[in-house]
């Protein structure tokens, strides 16, 4: 069992398998993209599996596969097959932009991997293409509908962007009301590859909720797990639910149960903080397993209490790093 220095149990790993993405979302990176790392700097599938096993032995029982876009990595299913057989790992989930997942849906079902988060910031073609800078709307829409209708536990992650997609907040709830889907609205975060200044946000969690309940006043707040990052609600007459994630306001830090390992092996104990160790370098030297375990214990034992405290490790409020490089 991993317990941090603030007595929080860490049982959830967000494991990035690549820093690459086939979209160029304007809140994530500049239009020309970022400098993606060379392949030899990425953890191999074997190393990703080894890191996962070590962490499961230390008490991790949930792993979410992230990127970049995970399915950019051609050998991803090799890792997922190995994880699906790992004793002690109770929950495997994937976060994807749903552009490339189509050919793998059947095998995901066979492996029992049913929890899929789909990043979707607009249900309008023009807005989608303007945000993503790519013409993938039909592919995303078709794969999303397939995931929903074939029984996956789908959560849609919708980052609310001032002046870009707020007009889609209510329509996406209306569209999804007939499906057992959770639409989760996220505050925008400053991990945009330095593509714009970032001081404050208009669409914080309070503003998002106020906007929704004006249209849907008959709603109830749901009981959520103590470690949930989202505050969840159900609108009367809707089959699905919606949630709001205060990712910039950071109101959930007190119950944080997660650890991140990037595609290059960096251990990140808080999204807003700096990496605490690099497992790739450790894995490629002698006594790898022992030293990985020690590095994890040291990192977990020195976590910031909140995201605001972690941010003090940086000298700026605008991060040069992109979300695609730090694990989604």
Secondary structure, 3 states (H helix, E strand, C coil): CEECCCCCEECEEEEECCCCCCCCCCCCCCCCCCCCCCHHHCCCHHHHHHHHHHHHHCCCCEEEEECCCHHHCCCHHHHHHHHHCCCCCCEEEEEECCCCCHHHHHHHHHHCCCEEEEECCCCCHHHHHHHHCCCCHHHHHHHHHHHHHCCCEEEEEEECCCCCCHHHHHHHHHHHCCCCCEEEEECCCCEECCCCCCCCCCCCHHHHHHHHHHHCCCEEECCCCCCCCEEEEEECCCCCEEEEECCCCCCCHHHCCEEEECCCCEEECCCCCCCCEEHHHHHCCCCHHHHHHHHHHHHHCCCCCCHHHHHCCCCCCCECCEHHHCCC
